[in-house]
Amino acid sequence: MGAAIRSELTKLTSTRMWWVLALAMFGYLAFIGAVMAFSLTVAAGDSTAAVAPVEGEAAATTVYGLVNAVGYAFPLLAGSLLVTGEFRHRTIAQTLLVEPRRTVVLLAKLVVSVPLGLVYGLAGTVGIVATAAPVLAWQGDGAHLGSGDVWRVLGLTVVATVLWTVIGTGFGAVLTQQVAAIVVILVFTQFVEPIARVALGAIDGLGRVAVFLPGAAADGLIGSSFFGQLGDGELLPRWAAALVMLAYAAGFALVGRLTTLRRDLG
Amino acid sequence: MTSTTSTSTTSTPSAPAIEVEALTKVYGGLPAVDGLSFTVRPGAVTGFLGPNGAGKTTTIRMLLGLAEPTAGRALIGGRTYREHRRPATVVGSSLEPGFHPGRSGMDHLRSFAAPCGVGAARCRELVALVGLEGAEHRRVGGYSMGMRQRLGLATALLGDPPVIVLDEPANGLDPQGIVWLRHLLRQFAAEGRTVLVSSHALREVQHTVDDVVIVARGRLVHASSLASLADLAAVATYVSSPDGAALGRLVAHQAWRVAPHESGLLVHDVAAAQVGDAAFAAGVPLHRLEPRDVDLEEVFLRLTSPTSAPSATAPHPAAVR
């Protein structure tokens, strides 16, 4: 198992994808952080709209929590690439030649996705804090970087990002076609889930279903939701949310093991 | 390139043999490999030959545990590939090699080193062995086909395996590369390793292999030493005479089967000595009397042609003189 993990780590770090994607995530969330911090402070101050303004520490946690709400496509993609890259470049045969125990190969990839997710979690949170904190401190009620609650949100955001990466790896094992996996992840995270959360939340009785969607579970884990601020306040308790995310990861990995990794490969 | 590949396992007195037993693989109702049985002995290079689509790669994939046989089994040293604890230290193999274009050759080797139980030193050693020095830190995306083949071979050798299985290793190699590969494979056999090399062209491996296993349409059509394969080749003698008419009469008298060839005749199924004796006896002057080279490719094509009936050991009728 140790050898398989070392093998996966070398594969991961010997191409540029992991840090290019991390850099993109940093840049994207720095941009989002600036835009959202402005819209919650400068723009909100100008508006006479009836929407209750988000203020104080809630403004800080709402903006910082966006790493999860808008950034989770990055760790999902990065995780899926750990598996789909092997199929795209046909290195999967060599991988299975040196380690024919396919469960070990999959587990090694899941293990490696944890430190990889940590990198994305840090890239995202550092990115958003780097731009949002100065704006909130300047125009809003402060950056609240001294607050334990804010640090808990930041820490849990990193944890959620790690879980997203593990889920992505499991998903890659289910859908090994790289382009298809990327398209499905982007469509799901950018369209399907946001719409489903709002739609299900609007229907009586189905709001309880929406909280089990992966993005909603991640919000539950962090305890702060951008969607929550839009009126859909219902979230799973933290422990249940973490379990739901782990269940997604385990479920995908299991399906991948029983389908993809059962086939003739290479 | 001067050093040998290995230091550790070559002292093994006898490398494991490969035993393929009634191996069958059915895809969508059609057998790609159909009851195939053969063995590959240590200390020799065995050519695994057949036209494209004969089932060579499918057989190798089953041998290496990448594909599950529909029936039968393929064993290495009495065990299936996946039953070996560290199979890459027993069997070194290179299928059509896949590489991440953005990864350097050295990093490709390092990526697979740990499960083979080796480190960076072995990777550097192999880079030298396959002649990729100076290119090992460049990305594989910029490698030529021949360089990729060399890198694939280096990957196969990571675990210093006593059994080596290579699928079409000569593809993409330039003539110097093919000579280099030949020497390397001969050296492996001399070290006592078991070497199986597939090819769709006998000519490519004719000077490399000791034994041949020939398949067509998923079935075994011939397995023997290369020398025994040569026995199946049709004999022919090229002969020319300044007295064409006299030669013509001799041919008619002997009822030889001939074809015009260059300035003389090609006499089929008759050895040069026999032609010479008959001409001498008949007083026909000969200027040229040459045994034609044994054309193994012709035997190979005949054995694998769609009309040829599969026969594992029976000599071809043409060889019966």
Interface residues (C-beta under 8 A of the other chain):
Chain A: G2 A3 A4 R6 S7 T10 K11 S14 T15 R16 M17 G85 H89 R90 T91 I92 A93 Q94 T95 L96 L97 V98 E99 P100 R101 D264 L265 G266
Chain B: R61 L64 G65 L66 A67 E68 Y81 R82 P87 A88 S93 L95 E96 P97 G98 F99 H100 P101 G102 R103 S104 D107 H108 R110 S111 F112 A113 A114 P115 C116 G117 T155 L158 G159
